[in-house]
Amino acid sequence: MPIMNLAEALIDGLIWSLRADPAATIVGRGIAGHGPEHSAEDRLKAEFGARIVDPPTSEAAVAQLGTGAAMAGARPFVHYGTAVFAYEAWNQFINEAANIHYMSNGQLKTPVTFHLFHGVRGGGGPQHSGSPYAMYANNPGLEIVLPASPRDAKGLMRSAMASDNPTIVIQNAMLLSLTEEVPAEDFSIPLGKADMKRSGRDVSIIACSRSVVDALAAAQILEKEGVSAEVVDLRTIAPLDVDAIVASVRKTGRLVAVDETYEICGVASEIVAQATTRAWSALKAPPQRVARPMTPVPFSPPLEALVYPDAEKIAAACRRACAGG
């Protein structure tokens, strides 16, 4: 299998999607970011340049364009860049795309895929470092996809583009250079199916997006201390694979929930809620939560590092869980 970085795998998934469906189109540019990985987008432009539109910057208008085109029979992929800029399109995401299937009694579908970059990125400050995926997941009608590896990026993109539901693919910008072997052929990964990235016996680390990479790094730290950590990648948070969360917690008896949103009403909070509701008797210690504190992300690199849920913070939470029972 060829080795691809995540940007290349993401583009590969889009290329297969456009080959499979003549109604699929691209709205926006910079899908592979603006760093050294941006050249991955050249393949997409070379094969499907006529099906790519680069509109003026107007988040609300572009979201309405994609939503309306999807209702009319197209299958658009709409790229936004920085996730927090899409706040301008909140009404289109939530009131229009997410609701129209229900409000039309199933007569209308909205097969649109929105693509956003999220996460702490090194000096981005409050207006560029947001991770709003929990906010989107708090609204029925949207599918929320969070790839954490190149293989998952390709397979999940294929499923997102094939879905008849409005789907938001929220990609951490710091993972674009991540590399691994990815099948060259067409394949898809079903939405709503978590993946065990590492098996363990002592503590379950349930995470999504870049937090999966940090969780795996924490598991390596803990292994040297004799602690066996299991790492489960949610892959999607809407739908959420509750069965995978429960199965892992019942196996290890301890839970550390990690994500890059805020502590209050975040994904980590939902993981803890599901585990305590459905696997209470299996827990040997209180669940631990690792997420951003309730403060804007600082521009200062040392302060930014302080609020970021990194591998050391995850390892520390695992130690507390293991010490608690």
ABEGO torsion letter per residue (X at the ends): XBBBBAAAAAAAAAAAAAAABAABBBBEBGAAEABAAAAAAAAAAAAAAAABBBBBBBAAAAAAAAAAAAAAGBBBBBBAEBAAAAAAAAAAAAAAAAAAAAAAGGABBBBBBBBBBBEBAGGAEAAAABBAAAAAAABBGBBBBBBABAAAAAAAAAAAAABABBBBBBBBAAAAABBBBBBABBBBBBBGBBBBABBBAABBBBBBEAAAAAAAAAAAAAAAAGBBBBBBBAGBAOBBBAAAAAAAAAAAGBBBBBBABBABGBAAAAAAAAAAAAAAAABABBBBBBBBBBBBBBABAAAAAAABBBAAAAAAAAAAAAAAX
